[in-house]
Amino acid sequence: MHFKQAVSTLLLSAICLSSAQADVKVGVITSSTGPLALVGLPQKNSTPLLPTQAGDQKVTYIPLDDGSDPTATVKALKKLISEENVDAIIGPSGSPNAMGVIQFVAEAGVPLLAPVGTAAVVLPMNEQKKWVFKTTQNDDLIAKALVGDMTARGVKTLGFIGTADPYGENWSKVIGAMAAEHGIKLVANERFQRQDTSVTGQSLKVLSVRPDAVLVAAPGSAAVLPQTTLFDQGYRGQMYQTHGAALPDFLKLGGKKVEGTILAASLMLVLDQMPDSHPSKQLAGEYVAAYEKLNGSKPATFGANTFDAGLLLQKAIPLAAAKAAPGTPEFRAALRDALEASHEVPATQGVYNMTPDDHSGFDERGRELIQVKNGTWTLLGSN
């Protein structure tokens, strides 16, 4: 009897030890091809840099490309959940793609760390969105800095051109309300598709009301066309962009036509101009150096959003592993809880403080006011 008990105890210990040592599997969905490639490619290229150890747990990543297609995003996500049995998913690259998978991650009980622009993936918070964590700054945090600058410059009328998707729609709501609170009238509100090759009609409508300033709300390369079109049509008022334009290709594609643009984005754009005391400067510098060594070019901030998801998981996984074994529903639930409890976690984009109501977690340390001067990003200050 004692022998059988001993054997049973040994077997149970072995099973528990095996479970404890099981790898944490994380899916990574990016749009490294298709219209969103300028966003998704730096995210894909950042995947090899993600942490492979979290406490005592080994972390493995399973990367998939959705080709910028929301339908393919759903298929990739379901494959990761049903076939790969992942404990978390980082991605996808696009706001519409992310909005289309929230239901499925919630049903499966798998945390999703979404490096997308729209705040609609986490706001308003509900039972489904509690499984989603957003590794980019929420629109209101960025908008507050932009509107503060507009007010300081005496802007009274504002034109708006945004993408006809969750990113542009949420920005329209946020900037409309915030501008009105500061005595700025929204006199034009236009939309375009990310893949459009012409926005002449929309820009002429904006131009016709002669606004003091214009804000373009579009992610990646789509941010360039409305601004260069307005420039070609003779508009010389102040141009503003969201953090969706925070990539080297904005400067490359826009050239002299985007000179003077003001945007609010993370410190990564002006890393060499930031004080050493900033809690994210060292981490961001190490990430940029590692990315450049691996890929031969500097990353867009979109890649850093994916890298930060890895840093958040690295902090949360040991806490979840103390409660349940990886690969189980209990572990994923504990991982969700641990991510929600993230407190003062420094990363490349700023410092994360998650709460049950705030699954983005950025404060003013996650944004800087930046202007394009002489074809480069120049720090104006954090508003």
Secondary structure by P-SEA (a helix, b strand, c coil): caaaaaaaaaaaaaaaaaaaaccbbbbbbbccccccccccaaaaaaccccccccccbbbbbbbbbccccaaaaaaaaaaaacccccccccccccaaaaaacaaaaaaacbbbbccccccccccccccccccbbbccccaaaaaaaaaaaaaaacccbbbbbbcccaaaaaaaaaaaaaaaaacccccbbbbbccccccaaaaaaaaaaacccbbbbbbccccccaaaaaaaaaccccbbbbccccccaaaaaaacccccbbbbbbccccccccccccccaaaaaaaaaaaaaaaccccccaaaaaaaaaaaaaaacaaaaaaccccccaaaaaaaaaaaaacccccccccbbbbcccccccccccccccccccccbbbbcccc
